[in-house]
Amino acid sequence: MRTNLIHTDDVSRVYVIHENDAWVEPLRREFETRSIPYSEWFLDEGVLDLRASPPQGVFYNRMSASSHTRDHRYAAEYTGAVLAWLKRHGRTVVNGERALQLEISKIAQYEALTVFDIETPQTIAAIGRDNIAEAAAQLGFPLILKHNRGGKGPQPRRQGTRRPPFSFARGARRASR
């Protein structure tokens, strides 16, 4: 589905950036109850003309890290591009680029928490399935294998021995204990 990112009217409004209609339903009700003008930008894929200027308004980012589980493979990347575009044009964004980065990466979440002395599990990031066994051996057993992408995705798996069946692994995973 393509969303037109350029509005021709002069009405200031709230723009809700998302890819999951169900999560926006409560916002719709509140905006309508309060007579707040709003538009939805459903960003699963599309075209972003960087030559154009975004409309005036407040932009509320509700993009989900689990968008890929709803067949919206490019939603996070598209949202990242739109957020950078909005930033360049000085628009007000709630949950901007840093929020998206934290939303889509458990590694980024762990690093941000560690800055504030909040404990996280011992972790070694293994980028690419061929690196998982080596990272697991460095970390030690038992361990838990987790997908790096925030939100829902492949379920974490406990691995109790050095003979792990890593064949289920696809893409970037983290080993934690």
C-alpha positions as CSV (number, residue, x, y, z in Angstrom):
1,M,0.0,0.0,0.0
2,R,1.4,3.4,-0.9
3,T,0.8,6.4,1.3
4,N,1.0,9.9,-0.1
5,L,3.5,11.8,2.1
6,I,2.7,15.2,0.7
7,H,-0.5,17.0,1.6
8,T,-1.7,20.0,-0.3
9,D,-4.0,21.5,2.3
10,D,-2.7,24.0,4.9
11,V,-4.3,22.3,7.9
12,S,-1.7,21.6,10.6
13,R,-2.2,18.0,11.8
14,V,-0.7,15.0,13.6
15,Y,0.8,12.4,11.3
16,V,0.8,8.9,12.7
17,I,3.6,6.8,11.2
18,H,2.8,3.1,11.4
19,E,2.3,-0.2,9.6
20,N,-0.2,-1.9,11.9
21,D,-3.8,-0.6,11.7
22,A,-4.8,-2.4,14.9
23,W,-2.4,-0.3,17.0
24,V,-3.7,2.9,15.6
25,E,-7.3,2.3,16.4
26,P,-7.2,3.9,19.9
27,L,-5.4,6.9,18.5
28,R,-8.1,7.3,15.8
29,R,-10.8,7.3,18.4
30,E,-9.1,9.9,20.6
31,F,-8.2,12.2,17.7
32,E,-11.8,12.1,16.5
33,T,-13.2,12.6,20.0
34,R,-11.0,15.6,20.5
35,S,-11.4,16.9,16.9
36,I,-7.7,16.8,16.3
37,P,-6.8,16.7,12.6
38,Y,-4.7,13.7,11.8
39,S,-3.4,11.7,8.9
40,E,-2.0,8.2,8.9
41,W,1.2,7.3,7.1
42,F,1.1,3.5,6.6
43,L,4.7,2.8,5.7
44,D,5.2,-0.7,4.6
45,E,6.9,0.2,1.3
46,G,6.7,3.1,-1.1
47,V,8.6,6.0,-2.7
48,L,10.1,8.9,-0.8
49,D,10.9,12.0,-2.9
50,L,13.8,13.7,-1.0
51,R,13.4,16.8,-3.3
52,A,10.0,17.5,-1.7
53,S,9.4,19.1,1.7
54,P,7.2,17.3,4.2
55,P,4.0,19.0,5.5
56,Q,4.0,21.0,8.7
57,G,2.7,19.2,11.7
58,V,3.6,16.8,14.5
59,F,4.8,13.4,13.5
60,Y,4.2,10.5,15.8
61,N,6.2,7.4,15.0
62,R,4.5,4.1,16.0
63,M,6.6,1.8,13.7
64,S,7.0,-1.6,15.2
65,A,10.1,-3.8,15.2
66,S,7.9,-6.8,14.5
67,S,6.7,-5.3,11.2
68,H,8.5,-8.0,9.3
69,T,6.3,-10.6,10.9
70,R,3.3,-9.0,9.1
71,D,5.0,-9.2,5.7
72,H,6.1,-5.6,5.9
73,R,9.8,-6.4,5.3
74,Y,10.8,-2.8,4.4
75,A,8.7,-0.9,7.0
76,A,11.5,-0.2,9.4
77,E,13.9,0.9,6.7
78,Y,11.3,3.1,5.0
79,T,10.4,4.6,8.3
80,G,14.1,5.3,9.0
81,A,14.3,7.1,5.7
82,V,11.2,9.2,6.4
83,L,12.4,10.1,9.9
84,A,15.8,11.3,8.5
85,W,13.8,13.4,5.9
86,L,11.6,14.9,8.6
87,K,14.7,15.7,10.7
88,R,16.4,17.4,7.9
89,H,13.4,19.7,7.4
90,G,13.1,20.5,11.1
91,R,9.8,18.8,11.7
92,T,8.7,17.8,15.2
93,V,8.9,14.1,15.6
94,V,7.8,12.0,18.6
95,N,9.8,8.8,18.8
96,G,12.4,9.8,16.2
97,E,15.4,8.1,14.7
98,R,16.9,7.0,18.1
99,A,13.6,5.4,19.2
100,L,13.4,3.5,15.9
101,Q,17.0,2.3,16.3
102,L,16.3,1.0,19.8
103,E,13.0,-0.5,18.7
104,I,14.6,-2.6,16.0
105,S,17.8,-3.8,17.7
106,K,18.2,-5.6,20.9
107,I,21.9,-5.0,20.7
108,A,21.3,-1.3,20.7
109,Q,18.8,-1.7,23.6
110,Y,21.4,-3.6,25.7
111,E,24.1,-1.0,24.9
112,A,21.8,1.9,25.9
113,L,20.8,0.2,29.2
114,T,24.4,-0.5,30.0
115,V,25.2,3.2,29.8
116,F,22.9,3.7,32.7
117,D,24.3,0.8,34.7
118,I,21.2,-1.4,34.1
119,E,22.3,-5.0,34.0
120,T,21.7,-7.0,30.8
121,P,22.6,-10.6,30.1
122,Q,26.2,-11.4,29.1
123,T,25.9,-11.2,25.3
124,I,28.0,-11.8,22.3
125,A,26.5,-10.6,19.0
126,A,26.9,-13.1,16.1
127,I,26.2,-11.5,12.8
128,G,25.5,-14.2,10.2
129,R,24.6,-17.8,11.0
130,D,28.1,-19.1,10.3
131,N,29.3,-17.1,13.4
132,I,26.8,-18.4,15.9
133,A,28.7,-21.6,17.0
134,E,31.9,-19.6,17.6
135,A,30.1,-16.9,19.6
136,A,28.3,-19.7,21.6
137,A,31.7,-21.4,22.4
138,Q,33.1,-18.1,23.6
139,L,30.1,-17.4,25.8
140,G,29.8,-20.9,27.2
141,F,26.8,-23.2,27.9
142,P,24.0,-23.2,28.8
143,L,23.0,-20.1,26.8
144,I,20.0,-18.6,25.1
145,L,19.9,-17.8,21.4
146,K,17.9,-14.7,20.5
147,H,17.1,-12.9,17.3
148,N,18.5,-9.4,17.3
149,R,15.4,-7.7,15.9
150,G,13.2,-6.1,18.6
151,G,9.6,-7.0,18.7
152,K,8.3,-10.5,18.1
153,G,10.2,-12.8,15.9
154,P,11.8,-16.2,16.3
155,Q,11.4,-17.3,19.8
156,P,14.5,-17.4,22.1
157,R,16.0,-20.9,22.4
158,R,17.8,-22.4,25.4
159,Q,20.9,-24.3,24.4
160,G,22.3,-26.6,27.1
161,T,25.2,-28.3,25.4
162,R,28.1,-27.7,23.0
163,R,26.3,-29.8,20.4
164,P,23.8,-27.1,19.4
165,P,21.5,-27.6,16.5
166,F,22.1,-24.2,15.0
167,S,20.4,-25.0,11.7
168,F,17.3,-23.0,12.7
169,A,19.4,-19.8,12.7
170,R,18.9,-17.2,10.0
171,G,20.6,-13.8,9.9
172,A,21.8,-12.0,13.0
173,R,21.4,-13.7,16.3
174,R,22.8,-13.0,19.8
175,A,24.0,-15.5,22.3
176,S,23.2,-14.5,25.9
177,R,23.6,-16.1,29.3
